[in-house]
Every structure is written in structure tokens, then in C-alpha cells.
Amino acid sequence: MDHACSRCGAVVPDATPFCRECRAPQINVYLPEAAAPVTSAIPPAASLLVHARQFARRDAFLSALLGGLLSALLMVFPFSLFGLGMVAGGALAVTLYRRKQPQANPSLGAGALLGALSGFLGCSVFVVLTVAGAVLTDSGAKIKEKLFESLDQSAARSNEPQMQEVLQYLKSPEGFVVMVVVAVVFLLVLFLVFSSLGGAIGTTLGKKKRR
């Protein structure tokens, strides 16, 4: 059978390597399209889900709760021993989980996630205990009084009108609520960061012991 040349359109018999008119090659080789590269990047939310699936939920929650209780109790020391109390809580959560699940071999990210959970629970327990203590005793009023005294001292040292307005706003009921919310959020971030670090450390130490 004959076919048309892809360049000039002239009739070329089959099995002819070149067109007689324009000398264009007539044997075309078609390569399959390259497959799209497979990316190993995992969205953050999916990554957390992958790490979470490594745990037995009940044992993980109980271990994180005990680690969080330790972190909350160590908050009685100044700055929670400069974060070491939170780190210890995260490491304890991983250690307890390994005891409950001896066959488990969580990854570094999974250990950090378990530590973060212990930090969240520890922060929640600490905030609840602090609020309950402030309500049941006079400590809340004393803390508020000292805080307002500090604001008054700052206002006395500052001559800027904008700073004066901010300090006066912070002494209002709405401003006091804003300060409390900011303090709780800041405390939560500290718990999450240090407890995640503790969970990662506990995972690493646990793997070294197994080896």
C-alpha cells in the first residue's frame, strides 16, 4: 500500500525509507509519553493523619493524658523548669505508650504528635486548675490587682498618648479578657512546642534501647 509523505504529501510506497520527492524519512518511531513523576510530598494534614494511624487510640490518649498531667503538675516550678517539665511530659507519653504497645514502633513524627497531644491535654488541665483555684480562692483577685499595678507603673513611665490608651484599655473588662486569651494561647504554644520535642526525644531514646 502507498501512503502520503508527512512533509510534502507525495505518494510513497510502503517500506520506502525516504520520500523520493523531498527525501524526508518515512519511518517514524513513536515513544510512549513519560509518566508523570510521583511526588513524595504529603500535605501537612495528610501527614498528621498518617502519623495518627500508627497509634492505638485508647492507649495513645491515656498515655498522652498521663504525660500531660505530669507537665501540668511541674508548672508549679518557675517556668515549668524552663520548659523541661513539658519536655518530660511528652517523653513520658511516648514511654508509656511503648509499654502499653510493646510491638509498636512509632516514627519520629508520630512521637512528636503524641507529645503534642500530651502538651494540649497538659495545658488544658493546667488552665482548668488555675481557673478553679482563682475562683475558689482570693488568688485571682490578687493576681488581677498586681497586674493592674504593673499596668499603672507602665503608664506612669510612658508619655506616649497611644500607649496610655492601650494601657487603659487593658484595664477594662474587655481588655482583661484579651490579655487572658493571649496568655492562654501563648501558654498553649509553649506546651505544644516543648511537649512535641519531648515526644520526639522519647521516640529516639526508645529506638536506641531496642537496638
Beta strands, then each sheet from edge to edge (+ up, - down):
strand 1: 2-4
strand 2: 11-13
sheet 1: 1+ 2-
end
